[in-house]
Amino acid sequence: MLPLLFYSLICIRITRRRLRVSVKVHRDHRCRPMPVSKVRRPSSLHLLACVQRGSWEATCKPEGGETMARDKLYRRVVEEEKTRVTYVLLSAPWSVLCYYAEEISLKAPLEEVPQTNLHWSKKVLDKLSIPNLMAQDVPNPPKDYYTCQFRNNKLERFLGSENKDTFFTNTQRHQILYEILARTPYGVMKKGEVGIDRLVAEKVFTAAYPLHEGPFKVAEGQVDPCSLSMRQILFRYWARWACWRKYQPLDHIREYFGEKVALYFAWLGFYTGWLLPAAIVGLLVFLFGIWLMTTDVPAKEICNSGGTFIMCPLCNICTYWNLSSICTTFKAGLLFDNGGTVFFSMFMALWAVTFLEYWKRTSAVLAHRWDCSEFEEIEERPRPEFTAMAPMTLRNPVTGAEEPYFPQHRRFNRTITGCMVIIVMLSVVLIFLMAIILYRSILSIIIYRSKNSFFIFSAGRIASLTGSVLNLLVILMLSRLYTFLAQVLTRWEMHRTQTKYEDAFILKVFIFQFVNFYSSPIYIAFFKGRFVGYPGKYHTFFGIRNEDCGAGGCLIELAQELLVIMVGKQIINNVQEFVFPKLRTWWQNRKHNPHGGNEQGARKKPTLMPWEKDYKLLVCEGLFNEYLEMVLQFGFITIFVAACPLAPLFALLNNWVEVRLDAQKFVCEYRRPVVERAQDIGIWFNILQVICHLAVISNAFLIAFTSDFLPRLYYRYTTEGTLKGYVNFTLATAPHSYAENQTTCRYYGYRDPEGHLLPEYYQLLAVRLAFVIIFEHVVFFIGRLIDMMVPDIPGEVEVKIKREHYMAKEALAENQVRLMISKVLRLQPGKVRST
């Protein structure tokens, strides 16, 4: 094995090919990548490169000259199971940096701008003169600038252009070098054999990564904070558990990891902060439910009924039972089914709308602060894989540049094919859902036949709980399978930019995950117990009687399902994020140091260089899974919040842990990812908006058709204004033909003794439908008012944008004047001399 490192460090493994990575220097001194050649037998690796500083320097010859740089490369040979590892560090000369900086539309500074505070809470606390426990002084804050797109012909207009070593930041150098490597073809372009990512995927290279800025741990003793590296600053002021209540240093995160990673942590922190009021209100509603347990009239009637209400069997082989036996379960149901949940549902719907509106403002502030406001519309370049495989070129109407093009009708046909695959996978999810429904019914029958009094009493609860756990396992298994299929389909669809590629991939996966995670809660909330029938005329499914809600009602079963899926998934994810990286790091170190446990081998072990230490870190897997986890959580706390007011509290506790776990992964356990720019959180925002609308509809139907709120309200209105006798009102009497041994039993329903629906059923149905319509219209109307009242872009940001555009225009105009003067001087040299 012969891995090799390039740009700020990349490790390449040579297996069955001899690769020649070359950079050819033309007359204009622009270094351009050349195709990678292949030979039949493996051989030593040759790297032809222009490198810039120190021991890595190699001269760039004009007019097509090439210089072998392999003699200048640092090489450490590590014997690992008959393998050899070579590390190569690459950087680019000034001319290459300038050429590609203009090519990929990097922003350059024009004028320094005073730093503004990102946290609204800090402004409020400062005005009120209240100590801010969340504030901290983070050293070496990155400066903020007015910027415009870099142009090599007006270099002198940019701040710091006189210092070629510091003008481009480390992250910008990473972007440029990665752009060169990503565009380099190494085989047949029509087959997509282009770019470093493909070579890493094919195991030709073992890794490709920028270097971290030294170790993250700080030396013992007193150290000047300003002397710390950016990685050490992020560890001390962000990734440690002691920073759980501090503001995140977002500018530092952006400076080190790039805009895309910084926007994720900005959104996660913003979302976690907004969960605090929702968690407090939800906890108060839950405490109100506890108080209601001791004062509720129907609960007292059930607990004191004794043998008054003999209930019909819950299954074909079950026996009669007393309603008083569910006293505890019924009271527990009041924790989630009470009048406070109506208020909380409306509160959460408006909370979600307001949260998204204010995040839109925050996103606009960050996009301008980090020079990404026009990234997607103007600056974003086509994907390297798309560039290599596109069958034709077309002029970009915005930039005027000739760019690769893929016909829309062909992409549409491929997208339709992908939709067919999605439909097939959704069908698989529904098949598993029906299997779990049958499992619960069959398990209940088995438990009743066991004749064990302890299990028989809890048969329905055992079947429901084990079914929820089994459903969670099925969900996690199908998620991995479909994510792989979605990656293949999205790559095949040939999307032009990385943003469009990611949006298409995210949409596919989320549609599947939405059905995968929410199908079971939706079934319990809106379908379970609706098609049961009545004694003597029960409906069946594959010969088995349809599932009915448990003795405590469907809402408590829904709360149980939500807690198992949501909290269970959070626990599993946090364990994976905390334990798995450490286990993988241990295994990777063991793999690279097979003699690590041998004392003699340990003594001979040389001191590792920084690139070797980074090579042993884990590969950053991107932000998709992190966003997906949070967006699914957002759906749980909004779509089904009427059934579980504690959901925001569990989400808040999870997110406090999640921020630190993710921070530690990026700072301590991951290789440094390639910097990626982003304007916002992408299609995730549109998904969150759809979830908000679904939450309003879902909670309206939950309160109207699943909760006891409206039946209780209707009973109060049609009687003396109390709930006395409410239990008897909700119970129907089984037909005489169903009675066995002259035993009359009761069941939940609004029917007469012959099984016909009563007028009260239709009156209550009208009330329920009216509530849904009124609830939806009121919440949507208030949400629309909030949308109109909160501007998407703050006024101060609009002023800064106009100022920046003006300065960029002035810089361009001044440069054009200089060009005209120089042209005149060249055309009239004699007149100039005489003058």
C-alpha positions in Angstrom: 0.0 0.0 0.0 1.3 3.4 -0.9 -0.9 6.3 0.3 0.0 9.9 -0.5 -1.1 13.2 0.9 -1.8 16.3 -1.1 -3.1 19.9 -0.7 -3.0 20.7 3.0 -2.8 17.0 3.3 -4.2 14.1 1.3 -3.3 10.4 1.7 -3.3 8.3 -1.4 -3.2 4.6 -1.6 -1.7 3.0 -4.7 -2.9 -0.5 -5.2 -3.0 -1.9 -8.8 -2.3 1.3 -10.7 0.6 3.6 -11.3 -0.8 7.1 -11.0 0.9 10.2 -12.2 -0.8 13.3 -10.9 0.7 16.3 -12.8 0.3 20.0 -12.9 1.4 21.7 -16.1 2.6 25.2 -16.0 1.8 27.3 -19.1 3.1 30.5 -20.5 0.8 32.5 -18.3 2.1 30.6 -15.2 -1.2 29.1 -14.5 -0.9 25.6 -13.0 -3.5 23.3 -14.6 -4.2 19.7 -13.8 -3.4 17.1 -16.4 -5.0 13.6 -16.7 -3.8 10.8 -14.5 -2.2 8.0 -16.5 -2.5 4.3 -15.9 -0.1 1.4 -16.5 -0.5 -2.3 -16.1 1.8 -2.9 -13.1 2.1 -1.1 -9.8 5.2 1.0 -9.4 6.5 3.9 -7.4 4.4 7.0 -7.3 5.5 10.1 -9.1 4.0 13.5 -8.2 4.4 16.4 -10.6 3.4 19.5 -8.8 4.1 23.2 -8.2 4.5 23.7 -4.5 5.2 26.9 -2.7 7.2 27.1 0.5 10.1 25.8 2.6 11.1 22.2 2.1 8.2 21.7 -0.2 9.3 24.1 -2.8 9.8 23.1 -6.5 10.4 25.6 -9.2 7.7 26.2 -11.8 9.1 26.5 -15.2 7.3 28.6 -17.8 6.5 27.5 -21.3 5.4 24.0 -20.4 8.2 23.0 -18.1 7.5 20.3 -15.5 9.6 19.5 -12.4 9.6 16.3 -10.4 8.7 17.2 -6.8 9.0 13.8 -5.3 12.5 14.5 -4.0 11.2 17.4 -2.0 8.3 15.5 -0.5 8.3 14.3 3.1 8.0 10.5 3.1 7.7 8.2 6.0 7.5 4.5 5.3 5.4 2.6 7.8 5.4 -1.2 7.6 1.8 -2.3 8.2 1.1 -5.8 7.0 3.4 -5.5 4.0 2.2 -2.0 3.1 4.0 1.3 2.6 2.4 4.7 3.4 3.7 7.9 1.8 2.5 11.4 2.9 2.7 14.3 0.5 1.9 17.9 1.3 0.8 20.2 -1.5 0.3 23.9 -1.7 -0.2 26.2 -4.6 1.9 29.1 -5.8 0.6 32.7 -5.8 -0.3 32.7 -9.5 -2.4 29.5 -9.1 -4.2 30.9 -6.0 -5.1 34.1 -7.8 -6.3 32.3 -11.0 -8.5 29.9 -9.2 -9.7 32.4 -6.6 -11.2 34.3 -9.5 -12.4 31.1 -11.2 -14.4 30.0 -8.2 -15.6 33.5 -7.2 -13.9 33.8 -3.8 -14.6 37.0 -1.9 -11.8 39.3 -0.9 -11.8 42.1 1.7 -12.3 45.8 0.8 -12.7 47.5 4.1 -12.9 46.4 7.7 -16.2 46.6 9.5 -16.8 46.9 13.3 -17.9 43.6 14.8 -21.6 43.4 15.7 -23.2 41.1 18.2 -24.9 38.0 16.9 -27.0 37.1 20.0 -30.2 39.0 20.6 -30.3 37.8 24.2 -27.0 39.5 24.9 -28.3 42.8 23.7 -31.4 42.5 25.9 -29.5 41.5 29.0 -26.9 44.3 28.4 -29.7 46.9 28.2 -31.3 45.6 31.4 -27.9 45.5 33.1 -28.4 41.9 34.0 -25.3 39.6 34.3 -25.1 37.4 31.3 -24.0 33.9 32.3 -23.8 32.8 28.7 -21.3 35.3 27.5 -17.6 34.6 27.2 -14.5 36.4 25.8 -13.2 34.2 23.0 -9.7 35.3 22.0 -8.6 36.2 18.4 -12.1 36.9 17.0 -12.0 36.9 13.2 -12.4 40.3 11.6 -15.4 41.3 9.5 -15.0 43.0 6.2 -16.9 44.6 3.3 -16.0 42.3 0.4 -16.5 41.7 -3.3 -15.6 39.0 -5.7 -11.8 38.6 -6.2 -10.4 40.0 -9.4 -6.7 39.6 -10.2 -6.6 42.7 -12.3 -7.6 44.9 -9.3 -5.6 43.2 -6.7 -4.2 46.4 -5.2 -7.8 47.4 -4.2 -8.1 44.6 -1.6 -6.9 44.8 1.9 -3.7 42.9 2.7 -2.9 42.2 -0.9 0.7 43.2 -0.3 1.3 40.1 1.9 1.0 37.1 -0.4 1.4 34.7 2.5 -1.6 35.9 4.5 -3.9 37.4 1.9 -5.7 34.1 1.3 -6.8 32.3 4.4 -6.0 28.6 5.1 -9.6 27.7 4.3 -9.6 29.6 1.0 -6.3 27.8 0.0 -8.1 24.5 0.9 -11.0 25.4 -1.4 -8.7 26.3 -4.3 -6.6 23.1 -4.1 -9.6 20.9 -3.7 -11.2 22.6 -6.7 -8.1 21.6 -8.8 -8.1 18.1 -7.5 -11.8 17.6 -7.9 -11.7 18.6 -11.6 -8.7 16.4 -12.6 -9.8 13.5 -14.8 -8.0 10.1 -14.4 -9.8 7.9 -16.9 -12.8 7.9 -19.1 -14.8 11.1 -18.5 -18.1 9.7 -19.7 -17.8 7.1 -16.9 -17.3 9.8 -14.3 -13.7 8.9 -13.7 -12.8 12.3 -12.5 -11.7 13.9 -9.3 -10.1 13.0 -6.0 -13.4 11.9 -4.4 -13.9 9.2 -6.9 -10.3 7.9 -6.5 -10.8 7.8 -2.7 -14.1 5.9 -3.2 -12.4 3.4 -5.5 -9.7 2.8 -2.8 -6.9 4.1 -5.0 -6.3 6.9 -2.5 -6.8 6.1 1.2 -7.7 9.6 2.3 -7.8 13.3 1.2 -8.0 15.9 4.0 -6.7 19.3 5.0 -4.5 19.4 8.1 -5.7 20.5 11.5 -3.9 23.4 13.0 -1.9 21.5 15.5 -3.2 19.6 18.6 -6.5 20.5 20.2 -5.2 20.1 23.8 -3.5 23.1 25.5 -0.2 22.6 27.3 -0.3 22.5 31.1 0.3 25.8 32.9 -0.7 29.3 32.2 -0.9 30.0 28.5 -1.7 33.3 26.9 -5.2 32.8 25.3 -4.1 34.9 22.3 -1.3 32.5 21.5 -3.6 29.5 21.1 -4.3 28.1 17.7 -7.8 28.2 16.3 -8.3 24.5 17.0 -7.3 25.0 20.6 -9.6 28.0 21.0 -12.5 26.0 19.6 -11.8 23.1 22.1 -11.4 25.4 25.1 -14.3 27.7 24.4 -16.7 25.4 22.6 -16.2 21.7 22.6 -15.7 21.1 26.3 -18.7 20.0 28.4 -18.1 23.0 30.7 -19.2 25.3 27.9 -22.7 23.9 27.8 -24.3 27.2 28.8 -22.0 29.5 26.8 -22.7 31.1 23.4 -21.1 29.3 20.5 -18.2 31.1 18.9 -19.8 31.0 15.5 -17.3 33.3 13.7 -14.4 31.1 14.9 -16.3 28.0 13.7 -16.8 29.6 10.3 -13.1 30.6 10.1 -11.9 27.1 10.8 -14.6 24.8 9.3 -16.3 27.0 6.7 -19.8 28.4 6.3 -21.6 25.2 5.9 -20.6 23.7 9.2 -21.0 27.1 11.0 -24.5 27.5 9.7 -25.4 24.0 11.0 -24.2 24.9 14.5 -25.8 28.3 14.3 -29.2 26.7 13.4 -28.8 24.0 16.1 -28.0 26.6 18.8 -30.8 28.8 17.7 -33.3 25.9 17.7 -32.1 24.7 21.1 -32.5 28.2 22.6 -36.1 28.5 21.2 -36.9 25.1 22.7 -36.5 26.5 26.3 -39.9 28.4 26.4 -41.6 25.5 24.7 -40.2 23.1 27.3 -41.3 25.3 30.2 -44.9 25.6 28.8 -45.1 21.9 28.1 -43.9 21.1 31.7 -46.5 23.4 33.1 -49.2 21.6 31.0 -47.9 18.3 32.3 -48.1 19.5 35.9 -51.6 20.6 35.3 -52.4 17.1 34.2 -51.0 15.7 37.5 -53.2 18.1 39.4 -56.2 17.0 37.3 -55.6 13.3 38.2 -56.8 14.0 41.7 -59.7 16.2 40.8 -61.2 14.8 37.6 -64.8 13.7 38.0 -64.8 10.9 35.3 -61.6 9.5 36.9 -63.4 9.3 40.3 -66.4 7.7 38.7 -64.3 5.0 37.1 -62.2 4.3 40.2 -65.3 4.1 42.4 -67.5 2.2 40.0 -66.6 -1.3 41.3 -68.5 -3.8 39.3 -71.0 -1.3 37.8 -69.6 -1.3 34.3 -68.9 -4.8 32.9 -67.0 -4.3 29.7 -67.1 -6.5 26.6 -64.0 -8.7 25.8 -61.2 -6.9 24.0 -60.5 -9.9 21.7 -62.2 -13.1 20.6 -60.7 -15.3 23.4 -60.6 -12.6 26.1 -63.0 -12.4 29.0 -65.3 -9.7 30.4 -63.6 -7.1 32.6 -64.5 -4.3 35.0 -64.0 -0.7 34.0 -62.7 0.0 37.5 -59.6 -2.1 36.7 -58.2 0.7 34.5 -58.4 3.3 37.2 -54.6 3.9 37.2 -54.3 3.8 33.4 -57.1 6.3 33.0 -55.5 8.7 35.4 -52.2 8.4 33.6 -54.0 9.3 30.4 -55.0 12.6 31.9 -51.4 13.6 32.0 -51.5 13.8 28.2 -55.3 14.3 27.5 -56.6 17.4 29.2 -57.7 20.9 28.4 -54.2 22.3 28.7 -53.1 20.3 25.6 -55.5 22.4 23.4 -53.7 25.6 24.5 -50.3 23.9 24.2 -51.1 22.7 20.6 -52.0 26.3 19.5 -49.0 27.6 21.4 -46.6 25.2 19.6 -48.1 25.9 16.2 -47.5 29.6 16.7 -44.1 28.9 18.3 -43.0 27.0 15.2 -44.1 29.8 12.8 -42.3 32.4 14.9 -39.2 30.3 15.2 -38.8 29.9 11.5 -39.5 33.6 10.8 -36.8 34.7 13.2 -34.4 32.0 11.9 -34.9 33.5 8.5 -33.7 36.8 9.8 -30.8 35.3 11.6 -29.8 33.3 8.5 -29.8 36.5 6.4 -27.6 38.2 9.0 -25.1 35.3 9.0 -25.1 35.0 5.2 -24.2 38.6 4.8 -21.7 38.5 7.6 -20.0 35.5 6.1 -20.2 36.7 2.4 -22.6 34.1 1.2 -25.7 36.2 0.4 -25.4 35.6 -3.4 -23.6 32.3 -3.3 -26.4 30.1 -4.9 -27.6 32.6 -7.5 -24.2 33.8 -8.9 -21.1 32.3 -7.3 -21.8 28.5 -7.1 -19.9 26.5 -9.7 -21.1 23.2 -11.3 -20.2 20.0 -9.6 -16.9 18.5 -10.9 -18.6 15.2 -11.6 -21.3 17.0 -13.5 -18.7 19.0 -15.4 -17.0 15.8 -16.5 -20.1 13.8 -17.5 -22.3 16.5 -19.0 -22.9 15.8 -22.7 -22.8 19.5 -23.9 -22.1 23.1 -22.8 -24.3 26.1 -22.6 -23.8 29.8 -21.8 -24.8 30.8 -18.3 -27.4 33.6 -18.6 -26.2 35.2 -15.3 -22.4 35.0 -15.5 -22.1 34.7 -19.3 -19.6 31.9 -18.9 -19.7 28.7 -21.0 -20.7 25.9 -18.6 -21.5 22.2 -19.0 -25.2 21.4 -19.5 -27.4 18.3 -19.1 -30.8 18.4 -20.9 -33.8 18.9 -18.6 -36.0 16.3 -20.3 -33.4 13.6 -19.6 -33.1 14.7 -16.0 -36.9 14.7 -15.7 -37.1 11.1 -16.9 -34.5 10.0 -14.5 -36.3 11.8 -11.7 -39.5 10.0 -12.5 -37.7 6.7 -12.3 -36.3 7.7 -8.9 -39.8 8.5 -7.8 -40.9 5.0 -8.7 -38.2 3.6 -6.5 -39.4 5.9 -3.7 -42.9 4.6 -4.1 -41.7 1.0 -3.9 -39.8 1.7 -0.7 -42.8 3.5 0.9 -44.8 0.4 0.1 -42.2 -1.7 1.9 -42.6 0.6 5.0 -46.4 0.2 4.9 -46.0 -3.6 4.6 -43.8 -3.6 7.8 -46.4 -1.4 9.5 -49.2 -3.9 8.8 -46.9 -6.7 10.0 -46.4 -4.9 13.3 -50.1 -4.4 13.6 -50.7 -8.1 13.2 -47.8 -8.8 15.6 -49.5 -6.8 18.3 -52.8 -8.6 17.8 -51.3 -12.1 17.7 -49.1 -11.4 20.7 -52.2 -10.3 22.7 -53.9 -13.6 21.8 -50.9 -15.6 22.8 -50.6 -13.9 26.2 -54.3 -14.4 26.9 -54.0 -18.1 26.1 -51.1 -18.4 28.5 -53.5 -18.2 31.4 -51.0 -16.2 33.5 -53.0 -13.7 35.4 -50.1 -11.2 35.7 -49.5 -11.1 31.9 -53.1 -11.3 31.0 -53.8 -8.1 32.9 -51.2 -6.3 30.9 -51.5 -8.1 27.6 -52.5 -5.0 25.6 -49.7 -2.9 27.2 -47.1 -5.6 26.6 -48.1 -6.0 23.0 -48.1 -2.3 22.4 -44.8 -1.6 24.1 -42.9 -4.5 22.4 -44.5 -3.5 19.1 -43.1 0.0 19.5 -39.6 -1.3 20.2 -39.8 -3.6 17.2 -41.0 -0.8 15.0 -38.0 1.3 16.1 -35.6 -1.4 15.0 -37.3 -1.8 11.7 -37.2 2.0 11.2 -33.4 2.1 11.8 -32.8 -0.9 9.5 -34.8 0.5 6.6 -33.2 4.0 7.0 -29.7 2.7 6.2 -30.9 0.8 3.1 -32.9 3.7 1.6 -30.1 6.3 2.3 -27.8 4.2 0.1 -30.4 3.9 -2.7 -31.1 7.7 -2.6 -27.4 8.4 -3.0 -27.2 6.2 -6.1 -30.4 7.7 -7.6 -29.4 11.3 -7.0 -26.0 10.9 -8.5 -27.6 9.3 -11.6 -30.0 12.3 -12.0 -27.0 14.6 -12.8 -27.8 17.8 -10.9 -25.7 20.8 -11.9 -24.6 22.3 -8.5 -23.8 20.8 -5.2 -26.7 22.7 -3.6 -29.2 21.2 -6.1 -27.6 17.7 -5.7 -28.0 17.9 -1.9 -31.5 19.3 -2.1 -32.6 16.4 -4.3 -30.9 13.8 -2.1 -32.3 15.3 1.1 -35.9 15.5 -0.3 -35.8 11.8 -1.3 -34.5 10.6 2.1 -36.8 12.8 4.1 -40.0 11.7 2.2 -39.0 8.1 3.0 -38.0 8.9 6.6 -41.2 10.8 7.2 -43.2 7.8 6.3 -40.8 5.5 8.1 -40.8 7.3 11.4 -44.3 8.8 11.4 -46.4 6.0 9.9 -46.9 4.2 13.2 -47.8 7.3 15.3 -50.2 8.5 12.5 -51.9 5.0 12.5 -52.3 5.1 16.3 -53.5 8.8 16.3 -56.0 8.7 13.4 -56.8 5.1 12.4 -56.5 2.7 15.4 -59.9 2.0 16.9 -61.8 3.7 14.2 -62.8 0.6 12.2 -63.4 -1.9 15.0 -67.2 -2.3 14.6 -69.3 -3.3 17.7 -70.1 -6.4 19.6 -71.6 -9.0 17.3 -70.3 -7.3 14.2 -66.6 -6.8 14.6 -64.5 -6.0 11.5 -61.4 -8.2 10.8 -58.0 -7.9 9.1 -56.7 -11.2 7.7 -59.1 -13.0 9.9 -58.0 -11.2 13.0 -60.2 -8.7 14.8 -59.1 -5.1 14.1 -57.1 -3.4 16.8 -59.0 -1.3 19.3 -57.5 1.4 21.5 -56.4 0.2 24.9 -58.3 0.7 28.1 -56.8 4.1 28.6 -57.6 5.3 25.1 -55.5 5.9 22.0 -53.9 9.1 23.2 -51.8 7.5 25.9 -50.8 4.8 23.4 -49.7 7.6 21.1 -47.7 9.2 23.8 -46.0 5.9 24.6 -45.2 5.4 20.9 -43.7 8.9 20.6 -41.6 8.4 23.7 -40.3 5.1 22.5 -39.4 6.3 19.0 -38.3 9.8 19.8 -36.5 9.3 23.1 -35.3 5.8 22.1 -33.8 7.2 18.8 -32.2 10.0 20.7 -30.6 7.7 23.2 -29.3 5.3 20.5 -27.9 8.2 18.4 -26.2 9.8 21.4 -24.6 6.5 22.4 -23.5 6.0 18.8 -22.0 9.5 18.7 -20.3 9.2 22.0 -19.1 5.6 22.0 -18.7 4.6 18.4 -16.2 7.3 17.4 -14.0 6.3 20.3 -14.2 2.6 19.4 -13.5 3.4 15.7 -10.6 5.6 16.7 -9.2 2.9 18.9 -9.6 0.3 16.1 -8.0 2.7 13.5 -5.0 3.3 15.8 -4.7 -0.4 16.4 -4.8 -1.0 12.6 -2.1 1.5 11.9 0.0 0.4 14.9 -0.2 -3.4 15.0 2.7 -3.5 17.5 1.2 -0.8 19.8 0.7 -3.3 22.6 4.3 -4.6 22.5 6.7 -2.7 24.8 9.6 -3.2 22.5 7.5 -2.0 19.5 6.4 1.0 21.6 9.9 2.0 22.4 10.8 1.9 18.7 7.7 3.8 17.6 8.8 7.2 16.2 7.1 10.5 17.1 4.2 11.0 14.8 4.1 14.0 12.6 0.9 16.2 12.4 -0.3 14.6 9.1 0.1 11.1 10.5 -1.9 12.0 13.6 -4.7 13.5 11.4 -4.6 10.4 9.2 -5.5 8.3 12.2 -8.6 10.4 12.9 -12.1 9.5 11.6 -13.5 10.7 8.2 -16.0 13.5 8.6 -19.3 12.0 7.3 -21.0 15.4 6.6 -24.0 17.1 8.1 -26.8 15.2 6.5 -27.5 12.8 9.4 -27.2 15.6 11.9 -29.8 17.7 10.1 -32.1 14.7 9.6 -32.0 13.9 13.3 -33.0 17.4 14.3 -35.7 17.8 11.6 -37.3 14.5 12.6 -37.2 15.7 16.2 -38.8 19.0 15.2 -41.6 16.9 13.6 -42.2 14.9 16.7 -42.5 18.0 19.0 -44.9 19.8 16.6 -47.0 17.3 14.7 -47.9 15.2 17.7 -47.3 17.7 20.6 -51.0 17.4 21.6 -50.3 13.8 22.7 -47.0 14.5 24.6 -46.4 17.9 26.1 -43.1 16.7 27.5 -41.6 16.2 24.0 -40.0 19.7 23.8 -38.4 19.1 27.2 -36.8 15.8 26.0 -35.7 17.6 22.8 -34.1 20.4 24.8 -32.1 18.0 27.0 -31.0 16.0 24.0 -29.9 19.1 22.0 -27.8 20.4 24.9 -25.9 17.1 24.7 -26.0 17.1 20.9 -24.2 20.4 20.5 -21.2 19.3 22.7 -21.0 15.8 21.1 -21.0 17.3 17.6 -18.5 19.9 18.6 -16.1 17.3 20.0 -16.4 15.2 16.9 -15.4 18.0 14.6 -12.6 19.4 16.8 -11.2 16.2 18.3 -12.2 13.1 16.5 -12.7 14.0 12.8 -10.2 14.8 10.2 -10.6 18.4 9.1 -13.3 18.5 6.4 -12.9 20.4 3.2 -14.4 23.9 3.5 -17.8 24.2 1.8 -19.7 27.4 1.4 -23.5 27.7 1.8 -26.0 30.5 1.8 -28.5 28.9 4.2 -29.5 25.5 5.6 -30.9 24.7 2.1 -34.0 22.6 1.5 -34.2 21.8 5.2 -35.9 25.2 5.8 -38.6 24.3 3.3 -39.1 21.0 5.0 -39.5 22.7 8.3 -42.1 25.0 6.8 -44.1 22.0 5.5 -43.8 20.4 9.0 -45.3 23.5 10.5 -48.4 23.4 8.3 -48.8 19.7 8.9 -48.5 20.3 12.6 -51.5 22.6 12.6 -53.6 20.1 10.7 -52.4 17.2 12.8 -53.0 18.8 16.1 -56.5 20.0 15.1 -57.5 16.4 14.2 -55.8 15.0 17.3 -57.8 17.3 19.6 -61.0 16.8 17.7 -61.1 13.1 17.0 -58.6 11.4 19.4 -58.7 13.5 22.5 -61.6 13.5 25.0 -61.6 17.3 25.1 -64.5 17.9 22.7 -66.8 15.1 24.0 -66.4 16.5 27.5 -67.1 20.0 26.3 -70.2 18.8 24.4 -71.4 16.9 27.5 -71.0 19.9 29.7 -73.0 22.1 27.2 -75.9 19.6 26.8 -76.3 18.7 30.5 -76.1 20.6 33.8 -72.6 21.9 33.1 -70.8 19.2 35.1 -69.1 16.0 34.1 -71.1 13.9 36.4 -72.4 10.9 34.5 -69.9 11.4 31.6 -68.5 7.9 31.8 -72.0 6.4 31.3 -72.6 8.8 28.4 -69.5 7.5 26.5 -70.5 3.8 27.0 -72.9 1.9 24.8 -74.7 -1.4 25.6 -73.9 -4.5 23.5 -76.8 -6.0 21.5 -78.8 -8.7 23.3 -77.7 -11.2 20.6 -74.1 -10.8 21.7 -74.7 -11.4 25.4 -73.4 -14.7 26.8 -75.0 -16.3 29.8 -77.4 -13.3 30.0 -74.4 -11.0 30.7 -74.8 -7.5 29.5 -71.6 -5.7 28.7 -70.6 -2.2 27.7 -68.2 -0.7 25.1 -67.0 2.7 24.1 -69.3 4.2 21.4 -72.4 6.3 20.7 -74.9 3.5 19.7 -78.2 2.2 20.8 -78.7 -1.5 22.0 -79.3 -2.5 18.4 -76.0 -1.1 17.2 -77.3 2.0 15.4 -75.6 5.3 15.7 -77.2 7.8 18.0 -78.0 11.5 17.2 -75.4 12.5 19.7 -72.7 10.9 17.4 -73.6 13.1 14.5 -73.9 16.2 16.6 -70.5 15.5 18.1 -69.1 14.9 14.6 -70.3 18.3 13.5 -68.7 19.9 16.5 -65.4 18.1 15.8 -65.3 19.2 12.1 -66.2 22.8 13.1 -63.3 22.8 15.7 -60.9 21.6 13.0 -61.9 24.4 10.6 -61.8 27.1 13.3 -58.5 25.9 14.8 -56.7 25.8 11.5 -58.0 29.2 10.3 -57.2 30.9 13.5 -53.6 29.5 13.7 -52.9 30.1 10.0 -54.2 33.6 10.3 -52.1 34.5 13.3 -49.1 32.8 11.6 -49.6 34.9 8.5 -49.7 38.1 10.6 -46.4 37.1 12.3 -44.9 36.5 8.8 -46.0 39.9 7.7 -44.8 41.7 10.9 -41.3 40.2 10.9 -39.2 41.3 8.0 -37.0 38.6 6.4 -33.9 40.8 6.4 -33.1 43.3 9.3 -32.9 47.0 8.2 -29.2 47.3 9.3 -28.3 44.4 7.1 -30.0 45.9 4.1 -27.9 49.1 4.6 -24.7 47.0 4.9 -25.6 45.1 1.7 -26.1 48.4 -0.2 -22.9 49.8 1.2 -21.0 46.7 0.1 -22.4 46.8 -3.4 -21.5 50.5 -3.7 -17.9 49.9 -2.6 -17.6 46.9 -5.1 -18.9 49.2 -7.8 -16.4 52.0 -6.9 -13.5 49.5 -6.9 -14.5 48.2 -10.4 -15.0 51.7 -11.8 -11.6 52.9 -10.4 -9.9 49.9 -12.0 -11.6 50.6 -15.4 -10.3 54.2 -15.3 -6.8 53.0 -14.6 -7.0 50.6 -17.5 -8.2 53.4 -19.9 -5.4 55.7 -18.8 -2.7 53.0 -19.3 -4.2 52.3 -22.7 -4.0 55.9 -23.7 -0.4 56.1 -22.5 0.6 53.1 -24.6 -1.2 54.5 -27.8 0.4 58.0 -27.4 3.9 57.6 -25.9 5.4 60.5 -27.9 2.9 63.0 -26.6 3.4 61.9 -23.1 7.2 62.3 -23.3 6.9 65.8 -24.9 4.5 66.8 -22.2 
